[in-house]
């Protein structure tokens, strides 16, 4: 077992290259959206969101009031599929409204589509050229000056402080014969500003928040044990986890209001800070499992995390130190006789408090006969490269974790 003191990595060289957005936080802070756009020199905003958000007055009224005469239009057509065809339609709307800034409102899907719009509007792609490029490469070249984005999240998944975006081409929206999954990555895709408003997030149904919360919570867990952790991300993730572990338990008791969400949103902001950097991320093994379990299956990623995270952690701690003492301290269980098991139990407790599933058999994921194929996807995932030092994840390991989670 690795010396626990060595796992603190004190004094080790590191490089931290991170451009933070302007961060606005607080109940009612969306009222200041026009002021923020003014500060950054923007005049005409296109709001990009899904149809549910776009038709919910409790969300849209504060946004309209906050933007005032800077609201150029609303594109309320994003979907969880994050389709390239949707992004192209939104790009056309951006041009038609003569907008100069995108306001991504909602969950990760809307933010990812807005990032695709940023690239498409700058590159001048027509529909056919964009379809062809994405089908051939799985991405879009980010050319020229990208269009700016301001993010207003209404879920807890934590996709807003990121330089990447997922994107998919579907047969009914382009020339591909089957779904092509890919994405975008460019440091200029980091939003110019992010507005965290607990009152706005409180309009989101509790079941949606619960699934997204587990995804955000696991970002903090992974950031502490990732091979490329830094003292900066150690500090923000540890503080964020401390807020989340209590805040999510309180959220699980049933009340969804601004007071309950304040520590949760603050914790989410902190665990995200610095984890998505040019050319690297601290997301790791749990997120790789999440990708494997959602690739071709109907299970939502946060729910997939809820099921497998305790089992992934138990395997991880059986193989390496995994900075268990630092994690235990962040989660408030530093006095436990067995810090690794205490971390696993705490993660499971948060999941249970949120009312999320604890078995693969209970979700719309793979059956045991499909575990070998899922294991191949997990091991090939780029996030596995960020696994804790000394962890060599094999397909046999992944299958064993999946069987334990089933």
Secondary structure, DSSP 4 states (H G I P E B T S, - for coil): ---TTGGG-TT--------PPEEEESTTGGGGHHHHHHHHT---EEEEEEHHHHT-HHHHHHHHHHHGGGEEEEEEEE-TT-BHHHHHHHHHHHHHTT-SEEEEEESHHHHHHHHHHHHHHHHT--HHHHHHHHHHHSS----SSPPPEEEEE-SSS--SS-SEEEEEE-GGGSS-SS-EEEEEE-GGGS-SEEEE-HHHHTTS-HHHHHHHHHHHHHHHHHHHHSTT--HHHHHHHHHHHHHHHHHHHHHHTS--SHHHHHHHHHHHHHHHTTTEETTEE---HHHHHHHHHHTTS---HHHHHHHHHHHHHHHHHHHS-TTHHHHHHHTT-TT-SSHHHHHHHHHHHHHHHTT----GGGTTS--GGGHHHHHHHHHHSGGGGGSPTT----HHHHHHHHHHH-
